[in-house]
Each structure stands twice: as C-alpha cells, then as structure tokens.
C-alpha cells in the first residue's frame, strides 16, 4: 500500500497571500537551488536562475513566492505563533494556532471545513496576518 503525501512543503502561497506577507514585512527570496521563485506585478509565477546572485533585493514589481511552509515558519519567527493544521475526517481539514507557551491564541478555534491541507494552511496564514 502506497503512503499518501502528508507534507506540503512544496506548495506555494497564492499571489493574494504573497502580497499580504510582503505588506507584513516578508522579504525572503525563496530559492530552489540557484533559482528564485517570484510573482510578477500581475501575479504570474516566475523562476529566475541566479536571481539571488544578480540582485541584492527584489527588482521593481516582483514579490517573493514562498512555499506555505516558509510562510508558516516566518509567522513563527515574526509573531511567535505556531500554526497547526490537521485532518478531522476524510476531506475536512482544520487549523488553529498557539503562542510560544502553547496557549491558544484565538478562542474561536479550531476553524474547520477546508477540503485540503494546503487550503487550510493558507487560510490559517491569512487569518494570522489579519489579526496581527
């Protein structure tokens, strides 16, 4: 029996989420080897070889295109909030989040109802950015 993928480290945030992350201070240029993954002004994803070598920062109109896991890690580093996603039943995912002491940050949690782990995590990221 083949095991199903449970990690979503290669799923990228949407353009909408990337813009909100940048507004909140996210500046890390995501790289896969020597290639950077970015969004252009219109939200088209682009990959550039040697981008980090050629440019010290982001050039006009481009924003980072981080993976969901990178965004989750950044939220931990910036806000000290651990975002957790889990499956409730087949096809129903939920998220909640805790501070560095393990205390639930939002009394309305858990938030449930997403059909995929990636959607639950992305909406959890957006929710944290909204309340911070």
Secondary structure, 3 states (H helix, E strand, C coil): CCCCCCCCCCCECCHHHHHHHHHHCCCCCCEECCEEEEECCCCCEEEEECHHHHCCCCCCCCEECCEHHHHHHHHHHHHCEEEEEEEEECCEEEEEEEECCCCECCCCCCEEEECCHHHHHHHHHHHHHHHC
